[in-house]
């Protein structure tokens, strides 16, 4: 049982470290993060099924879980920042799309320029 717990904790730590590497890369794809997050979710489910109890953990196991927790604490603000950046880009696209639709019936436009026909 202890070897199984060690294996799960090691896999969790390794997945968390891979997630940290992916998130800290400047141009990383958030879709790639989801794969790792899904893997971690599956590992958490396996740990719950194994009925891992905090009192039954060794000092080494606790230390590795603490590392996972610390990495998570560093990653959350980075992931939130990326999420806000993507949301801003989405809002800008929606605004420009709305402006295009508003002025589309006003007449011909060339290369983003607006030709006023009121004169």
Buried (B, 14 or more C-beta within 10 A) or exposed (E): EEEEBBEBBEBBBEBBBBBBEBBEEEEEEEEBBEBBBEBBEEBEEBBEEEEBEEEEBEEEBEEBBEBBEEBBEEBEEEBEEBEEEEEEEEEEEEEEEEEEEEEEEEEEEEEEEEEEEEE
